[in-house]
Amino acid sequence: MNTRARAALLAACFPAFILLPGETLAAQDTEIRILCSNGIRAAVEKLLPEYERSMGRSMKVQYGASAVLKRSIQGGEAFDLALLSQPIIGDLIKEGKIAAGTGVDLAASGIGIAVRAGSPKPDVNSPEAIKQTLLHAKSIGYVKEGAGTPAIINMLDRLGISEDVQRKTVLQPGAERSMASVAEGQIDVAFALISEILPAPGVQLAGPLPPEFQKRIIMTAGIASSTKNREAASQIIKSLTSAAAATTIKATGLDPIAKQKRSLRSN
């Protein structure tokens, strides 16, 4: 076989390695990196596979408490899109980590009370009822740095039982571990966003916090100021705010935010 024939054969056998001028393998297979709050995790897990298929892009998601993910971003964590609580997205916009004008409110969840599936649901419908439920519980749990934690602490203070429940309170690193503790019978009662309780296996929602103590936690999207995938990140936000996504978002305990209310005041 002459030299020209061997060259033609090699080119036919290895077409995947022939790149256009200026093109790299990395550019051909760019992951979209998403940092996502546990508050909207269940909805994202259901929706992203379809977005990957329709966009033809792989998406790597890191889940956690918004406060923890904020520190990761401040520490230099690479990402393209963040889905975090509204105040934290606002802070990151002010710090220049998230591009100004990209913050979009997606959905909101109230704070609820979780107990083990199959167990009797305690009365949590009034301040006095929830006070007695907490005083009689053997153990109480909530996320140490959760988006709803300030409201939970405020409620305990207003009920006058902070010191009484402190000795039996277990602070968890994240909602997934907190819900697992309830399902395994290690914790009697746990506070979390309703969107973190409803999808969790082995637990049930006893009810939302009474109106006097309730706080709506808003989940907001923001695009990294340094991303090279801004168009793709924008497309994901558009999909998450679409009518098609609303049913899934509602099913996971979140209330989609009306289009006219979506602008982030921090922008």
C-alpha positions as CSV (number, residue, x, y, z in Angstrom):
1,M,0.0,0.0,0.0
2,N,1.4,3.4,-1.0
3,T,1.7,6.4,1.4
4,R,-1.4,8.2,0.0
5,A,-3.6,5.1,0.4
6,R,-2.4,4.6,4.0
7,A,-3.2,8.2,4.8
8,A,-6.7,7.9,3.4
9,L,-7.3,4.7,5.4
10,L,-6.2,6.3,8.6
11,A,-8.5,9.4,8.0
12,A,-11.5,7.1,7.5
13,C,-10.8,5.1,10.7
14,F,-10.4,8.1,13.0
15,P,-12.9,10.8,11.9
16,A,-13.7,11.8,15.5
17,F,-10.2,13.2,16.0
18,I,-10.3,15.6,13.0
19,L,-10.9,19.1,14.4
20,L,-11.6,22.3,12.5
21,P,-9.1,25.1,12.8
22,G,-9.2,26.7,16.3
23,E,-11.6,23.9,17.6
24,T,-10.8,21.9,20.7
25,L,-12.3,18.7,22.2
26,A,-13.2,20.7,25.3
27,A,-15.3,23.1,23.2
28,Q,-17.2,20.3,21.7
29,D,-18.2,18.7,25.0
30,T,-18.9,21.6,27.4
31,E,-20.8,20.7,30.6
32,I,-23.3,23.2,32.0
33,R,-22.5,23.4,35.7
34,I,-25.5,24.2,38.0
35,L,-25.4,25.0,41.7
36,C,-28.9,24.2,43.1
37,S,-30.6,24.8,46.4
38,N,-32.3,21.8,48.0
39,G,-35.4,23.9,48.1
40,I,-35.9,23.3,44.3
41,R,-34.0,20.1,43.9
42,A,-36.9,17.8,43.4
43,A,-38.3,19.8,40.5
44,V,-34.8,20.2,38.9
45,E,-34.2,16.5,39.1
46,K,-37.4,15.8,37.2
47,L,-37.0,18.6,34.6
48,L,-33.3,18.5,33.7
49,P,-33.1,15.2,31.9
50,E,-35.5,16.5,29.3
51,Y,-33.5,19.8,29.0
52,E,-30.4,17.7,28.4
53,R,-32.1,15.8,25.6
54,S,-33.7,18.9,24.0
55,M,-30.5,21.0,24.2
56,G,-28.0,18.3,23.5
57,R,-25.9,19.4,26.4
58,S,-24.8,17.5,29.6
59,M,-25.6,19.2,32.9
60,K,-23.7,18.6,36.1
61,V,-25.7,19.7,39.2
62,Q,-24.4,20.2,42.8
63,Y,-27.1,20.4,45.4
64,G,-26.9,21.9,48.9
65,A,-28.1,24.6,51.2
66,S,-28.1,28.0,49.5
67,A,-25.7,29.4,52.2
68,V,-23.2,26.6,51.7
69,L,-23.3,27.0,47.9
70,K,-22.9,30.8,48.3
71,R,-19.6,30.2,50.1
72,S,-18.5,27.8,47.4
73,I,-19.1,30.5,44.8
74,Q,-17.3,33.1,46.9
75,G,-14.4,30.7,47.1
76,G,-14.0,30.4,43.4
77,E,-16.3,27.4,42.5
78,A,-16.8,27.3,38.8
79,F,-20.5,27.4,37.7
80,D,-22.7,28.6,34.9
81,L,-26.1,28.8,36.6
82,A,-27.2,29.1,40.2
83,L,-30.6,28.3,41.6
84,L,-30.6,29.6,45.1
85,S,-32.7,31.5,47.6
86,Q,-33.5,35.1,46.5
87,P,-31.4,37.0,49.1
88,I,-28.3,35.0,48.3
89,I,-28.7,35.5,44.5
90,G,-29.0,39.2,45.3
91,D,-25.8,39.2,47.4
92,L,-23.9,37.4,44.7
93,I,-25.1,40.0,42.1
94,K,-23.8,42.8,44.3
95,E,-20.5,40.9,44.6
96,G,-20.2,40.5,40.8
97,K,-20.3,36.7,41.0
98,I,-23.6,36.6,39.2
99,A,-24.3,38.9,36.2
100,A,-26.5,41.9,36.8
101,G,-29.9,41.6,35.1
102,T,-29.9,37.8,35.1
103,G,-31.8,37.2,38.4
104,V,-35.2,35.6,37.8
105,D,-37.5,34.5,40.6
106,L,-38.7,31.0,39.8
107,A,-40.9,29.6,42.6
108,A,-41.7,29.9,46.3
109,S,-42.2,27.4,49.2
110,G,-43.5,27.8,52.7
111,I,-41.9,26.1,55.8
112,G,-43.5,22.9,57.0
113,I,-43.2,20.3,59.7
114,A,-42.3,16.7,58.8
115,V,-42.9,13.5,60.8
116,R,-42.3,9.9,59.9
117,A,-44.6,8.4,57.3
118,G,-47.4,6.3,58.9
119,S,-47.1,8.0,62.3
120,P,-50.0,10.1,63.8
121,K,-49.8,13.6,62.6
122,P,-49.4,16.1,65.5
123,D,-51.5,19.2,65.8
124,V,-49.6,22.1,64.3
125,N,-52.5,24.4,63.3
126,S,-52.0,27.1,66.0
127,P,-49.2,28.7,68.0
128,E,-50.3,26.9,71.2
129,A,-50.7,23.5,69.4
130,I,-47.2,23.7,67.8
131,K,-45.8,24.7,71.1
132,Q,-47.2,21.7,72.8
133,T,-46.1,19.4,69.9
134,L,-42.5,20.6,70.2
135,L,-42.4,20.4,74.0
136,H,-43.6,16.8,73.9
137,A,-41.4,15.7,71.0
138,K,-38.3,13.7,72.1
139,S,-36.2,15.2,69.3
140,I,-36.4,18.1,66.9
141,G,-34.4,18.7,63.7
142,Y,-33.7,21.4,61.1
143,V,-31.0,22.5,58.8
144,K,-28.3,24.6,60.5
145,E,-28.0,27.0,57.6
146,G,-31.3,26.5,55.8
147,A,-33.2,29.2,54.0
148,G,-36.0,28.9,56.5
149,T,-33.9,28.6,59.6
150,P,-34.1,32.2,60.7
151,A,-37.9,32.0,60.7
152,I,-37.8,28.7,62.7
153,I,-35.5,30.3,65.3
154,N,-37.8,33.4,65.5
155,M,-40.8,31.1,66.0
156,L,-39.1,29.3,68.9
157,D,-38.2,32.6,70.5
158,R,-41.7,34.0,70.2
159,L,-43.2,30.8,71.6
160,G,-40.8,31.1,74.6
161,I,-39.4,27.6,74.3
162,S,-36.0,28.1,72.7
163,E,-34.1,26.9,75.8
164,D,-36.6,24.1,76.4
165,V,-36.0,22.5,73.0
166,Q,-32.3,23.4,72.6
167,R,-31.1,20.2,74.4
168,K,-33.1,18.0,72.1
169,T,-32.5,19.8,68.8
170,V,-30.3,18.2,66.1
171,L,-28.9,20.6,63.5
172,Q,-28.4,19.0,60.2
173,P,-26.1,19.9,57.3
174,G,-28.8,19.6,54.7
175,A,-32.5,18.8,54.1
176,E,-31.8,15.3,52.6
177,R,-30.0,14.2,55.8
178,S,-32.7,15.9,58.0
179,M,-35.5,14.1,56.2
180,A,-33.7,10.8,56.3
181,S,-33.3,11.2,60.1
182,V,-37.1,11.5,60.4
183,A,-37.7,8.5,58.1
184,E,-35.3,6.4,60.1
185,G,-37.0,7.4,63.4
186,Q,-34.0,9.3,64.7
187,I,-35.9,12.6,64.8
188,D,-39.5,12.9,65.9
189,V,-40.3,16.3,64.2
190,A,-38.3,18.3,61.7
191,F,-38.7,21.7,60.0
192,A,-38.0,22.2,56.3
193,L,-39.3,23.8,53.2
194,I,-42.5,22.1,52.1
195,S,-40.7,21.5,48.8
196,E,-38.1,19.5,50.7
197,I,-40.6,17.5,52.7
198,L,-43.2,16.3,50.1
199,P,-40.7,14.5,47.8
200,A,-38.7,12.9,50.6
201,P,-39.3,9.1,51.1
202,G,-40.5,7.8,54.4
203,V,-41.8,11.2,55.7
204,Q,-45.1,13.0,55.6
205,L,-46.1,16.7,55.9
206,A,-47.8,17.3,59.3
207,G,-48.7,20.8,58.1
208,P,-47.2,24.2,57.3
209,L,-46.1,26.6,60.1
210,P,-49.1,28.6,61.4
211,P,-49.5,32.0,59.6
212,E,-48.1,33.9,62.5
213,F,-44.7,32.2,61.9
214,Q,-44.8,31.4,58.2
215,K,-42.3,32.7,55.7
216,R,-42.3,32.2,51.9
217,I,-38.8,31.3,50.7
218,I,-38.3,32.3,47.0
219,M,-36.0,30.3,44.7
220,T,-34.2,32.5,42.2
221,A,-32.0,31.8,39.2
222,G,-28.9,33.7,38.3
223,I,-26.2,33.3,35.6
224,A,-22.5,33.4,36.5
225,S,-20.8,36.6,35.3
226,S,-17.8,34.5,34.1
227,T,-19.7,31.8,32.2
228,K,-19.1,30.9,28.6
229,N,-22.5,29.2,28.5
230,R,-24.7,32.2,29.0
231,E,-27.0,31.4,26.1
232,A,-27.6,27.8,27.4
233,A,-28.1,29.0,31.0
234,S,-30.7,31.5,29.7
235,Q,-32.5,28.8,27.9
236,I,-32.7,26.7,31.1
237,I,-34.1,29.6,33.0
238,K,-36.7,30.2,30.2
239,S,-37.6,26.5,30.4
240,L,-37.9,26.6,34.2
241,T,-40.3,29.5,34.0
242,S,-42.4,28.0,31.2
243,A,-46.0,26.8,31.6
244,A,-44.8,23.3,30.7
245,A,-42.6,23.3,33.9
246,A,-45.3,24.7,36.2
247,T,-47.1,21.4,36.8
248,T,-43.9,19.6,37.9
249,I,-42.9,22.6,40.0
250,K,-46.3,22.5,41.8
251,A,-46.1,18.8,42.3
252,T,-42.9,19.2,44.3
253,G,-44.5,21.7,46.8
254,L,-43.4,24.9,45.1
255,D,-45.6,27.7,43.9
256,P,-44.5,29.0,40.4
257,I,-44.1,32.8,40.5
258,A,-46.3,34.8,38.1
259,K,-44.3,36.2,35.2
260,Q,-45.1,39.8,36.1
261,K,-43.6,39.2,39.6
262,R,-40.4,37.6,38.5
263,S,-37.9,40.5,38.4
264,L,-35.4,40.4,41.2
265,R,-35.3,43.6,43.1
266,S,-31.5,43.2,43.6
267,N,-30.9,43.6,39.9
